[in-house]
Amino acid sequence: MNTELHTFQDLFDTYDWDEVRERSHHRSTAEVEEALHRAGHGKPDDFMALISPAAAPYLEDMARLSRKLTLNKFGKTIQMYIPLYLSNECQNICTYCGFSYNNRIPRVTLTEDQIDREVEIIKALGMDHVLIVTGEANRTVGVDYLASAIERIRPHFSHISLEVQPLEEEEYRTLANLGLHSVLVYQETYHREAYKSYHPKGKKSNFDYRLDTPDRLGRAGVHKIGLGALIGLEDWRTDAYFTALHLHYLERRYWKTKYSVSFPRLRPAEGLIEPKVVMSERELVQLICAYRIYNEHLELSLSTRERAVFRDHAIHLGITSMSAGSRTNPGGYAEGEESLEQFEIDDSRSPSEMANMIREAGYEVVWKDWDRALHAV
Ligand code: SF4
């Protein structure tokens, strides 16, 4: 790696969106075949070939290869998790999100007792990996709130992930010491100018601070970092290429850290914009397989935003992690649908229905893929 790089931003600034967009739409058949030959050891340019229109006729080959690589590395296992929304308060305006500050909706932040009730119900569903989600409201759901929530939740779960506002390195270190394992921070789009139009107000409008977040997580030693772009905002191939480039940089710099990628497709929500870009399910399959062929170690995660039948197939293609039984409103497990959801889900099966489907497909459900004791050896 270039030792002059201090953060991903130094590398990112050497690229031009339009040029990457042009290249990612115009790869040759020969480049696709070379990328397939380098399966498991690819470079970002191989990934670019695999997501290009030229790779579409190779989808069957890609699916077979992706399945083989996934079985070799992960065996027949699927990690399951359930989101736990602690607050829908948010001081940001994001044009695609139901929690946006300008949406006149009832705002809820769970108290300690309400958190306990949610935990009790989630545990009764049989789940052991929880993803804590909040909006961005530093006064009510700042790092102190998150720290006390993690301390409260920690004894009940094997694996705790977080999807909240970007934090400082020291804050991540504090939360990791309290038992936080994974942090998901999606760039939404790597198109710097368009990013501003989707995030016109609030701290999230700072593109650079968000772009630097995985570096802060890497330095803080958080066990696993999740990346992703919100599919539907800008050209998906260009955003996926920058995500893969980001990953390539992070894996070399923070090599002790594990990585995951998610594929959120824009879903309906209160006051939402229509997707600018529509990705077909066939293209989503191409993207999933491309990530696996590019990187055999990567955890690939698919949420309940996708259709049940699609999710059933995806476990045979390369997906290794899935949510189930999701309620995307705070207090949603104990109180049902009274407060507003962040977005509508599609696969509404319960965790036990999901677990049964996974087992019937011949896979084992796992809650975490490492052990702190082993990690310390
Ligand atoms: S995406 Fe996040 S920061 Fe933006 S409005 Fe929704 S909850 Fe707030």
Boltz pocket constraint, residues with backbone or C-beta under 6 A from the ligand:
constraints:
  - pocket:
      binder: B
      contacts: [[A, 89], [A, 90], [A, 91], [A, 92], [A, 93], [A, 94], [A, 97], [A, 98], [A, 99], [A, 100], [A, 101], [A, 134], [A, 135], [A, 136], [A, 204]]
      max_distance: 6.0
